Amino acid sequence: LSNSFGSFLYCGLLPDYSTSLWFPQFCANDPEVFVQAALLAQDYCDAIDLNLGCPQMIAKRGHYGAFLQEEWDLLQRMILLANEKLSVPITCKIRVFPDIDKTVKYAQMLEKAGCQLLTVHGRTKEQKGPLAGVASWEHIQAVRNAVNIPVFANGNIQCLSDVEECIRKTGVHGVMSAEGNLHNPALFEGRNPLVWEMAEEYLEIVRKYPCPLSYVRAHLFKLWHHTLQVYHQLREELAKVKTLEGIVDVNRELKLRCQEEIANQKEGEKPKEGLPFFHWICQPYIRPGGTEKGVRGKRALEEEEDGNSELLSKNKQKKKLRNPNKTFDPSLKPKYAKCDQCGNPKGNKCVFNMCRGCCKKRAFKEVADCPGHGLLFKTKYEKSLSWQHSQRGIQTPEISQRGDAEAGETAVLKEAGDSTG
């Protein structure tokens, strides 16, 4: 369950729910389990959203998100059952197919099944990380024109002008932003505040509504992205800090350093690294990768020349310093056989040809052994049965692998026990 469905800007076609709408988003691949979970949340929210857009490896392993986009029969059953059992609307967030027509048919299928609001991320499931590229508003516009339910757009939203342009070009009812909103939480207000001011406001909310410190740290890494490229020591401190008050102290130090830099700023000085604003101002982060407009991804650069440190990421340069013989040439990397279930590297000695995680699930389900992964469910089960029977003074033929002589000896011992009992 994720309660971070995103941020929306509503236009006049929808009621003004901007201060009250909450859509918890569920990852699911089983109709019954999805509905049972949604029933627990329906009294506390305005709608239930089904995640059909996550492209990450964890979604592939868990078989949810964008990796369900080819399983239309399953999705129909999930949405139909949700509509039947839930008292709140069911909505979906999807990614597009490369083909616009297939994307449109996909959206129409979800609408027919009962989806009452559709958020369309204009990227395919393969467009992620350094290969994200530019989202296709053309796909979003085609979906908007083909369905009769509200449509939200997602992708390419870095500032308020992007929101306005997206609505104008696609005709959608609302716009969602993920990364853009994380780097500048005031995006939908059309402001670019100071990073420490946004952090102070955010930390006050965390005090009021506590959450795991890892969540706070992750948010601040986004919010402070550009500033931490300048103050590397603060980046390390944020990574190591163990308490909320410690994070408050890091924010205070960041504020002092930025204010000192502002005080020493020369007249007419411009932002560095091609940024639109100085690093202490909330602003978007444009990924260095992607395939659009001739921009070469960082990963592609790393694979060009193994020996040239200038073409390696900082992380790989550090690894190279620790081990000068280390190579990052893909052609020299060992080729791993893939797990039959999830595509991760499989265990070389696995009896099921699976990775350890998938093997463990199957071995447990089938009460089987996999010596290659050290999983002995069958052996332990048989030992447990043997112990239980020994406690009752009974030896079962199914478990015993002894020869006839040993079996005869057991029978004699049993008779002896009976005669003395």
Buried (B, 14 or more C-beta within 10 A) or exposed (E): EEEEBBBBBBEEEBEEEEEEBEBBBBBBBBBEEBBEBBBEBBEEBBBBBBBBBBBBEEBBBBBBBBBBBEBBEBBBBBBBBBBEBBEBBBBBBBBBBEEBEEBBBBBBBBBEBBBBBBBBBBBBBEBBEBBBBBBBBEBBBBBBEBBEBBBBBBBBBBBBEBBBBBBEEBBBBBBBBBBBBBBBBBBBEEEBBBBBBBBBEBBEEBEEEEEEBEEBBEBBBBBBBBBBBBBEEBBEBBEEBEEBEBBBEBBEBBBEBBEEBEEEEEEEEEBEEEBEEBBBBBBBBBBEBBBEEEBEBBBBBBBEEBEEEEBBBEEBEEEBEEEEEEEBEEEEEEEEEBBBBBEBEBBEEBBBBBBBEBBBEBBEEEEBBBEBBEBBBBEEBBEEEBEEBEEEEEBEEEBEEEEEEEEEEEEEEEEEEEEEE
